Amino acid sequence: MRTVAGAPVRAGLPTPVVTYALMAINVAVFLITALQAQSVMDNGRGFVNPLSGAAVFDSDLFGRWVLSPLDVADGDWMRVLGSGFLHFGLVHLAVNMFALYILGRDTELVLGRSRYVCVYLISLLGGSASVMAFENGGFTAGASGAIFGIMGAQAVILLKLRRSPAPVIGVIAINVIISVTVPGISLFGHMGGLVAGAAAAAALLYAPQWLGAGQDRAKAVRIGWIGLAVVAIVTLGLIAVRAAQLRSEYGL
């Protein structure tokens, strides 16, 4: 038996190992930054060096991974991915990991482990792409973009199952309001992740139907993976284009 996404239906109550692994990675990265900064509440503390004008963080890992569009444009590409595993303090981490625990488990079971991790990472990169496009200044970090992408994927899954996506849309709306009204939250990072996650899920669930796979399961799987790859390439392409624009604008 297969799920609507083509993932095998496992006997009993399968363990969402990818969700737990992602949570473990986020917690491990946070602990490293907290140890380096010697603070669990202010592990992202930093200052601007008056001589060089560069930002200096108490945690070396935080300073190397936090998303800064100009640094990415200058060739520091690891930031577009690594920033999604950083968090500003224990509360930020706890909120995001709780959301990932609630949302990620069911999504993983429907999409399957390999598809799920791809949708998660594409959502993360989508959030980074949006920040690159619309937030030149400041520093951005957190798994929120990827989590919004999981919400977007859930909405697409519900539509595919012919069920109302209203509950997920309601949660998204509440979080958008929070993103707009609470200072320090990256609305563009959230929206970029949401769009990328929904697009990735649509590529998996709808592209085979649109491209005439019919009942040919092998063809449907192949088209789904190709669609997922296209979304990933477009997302990375947007980051690359924006990086080139920033290099030109700032003479990097």
Disulfide bonds with the S-S distance in Angstrom:
none
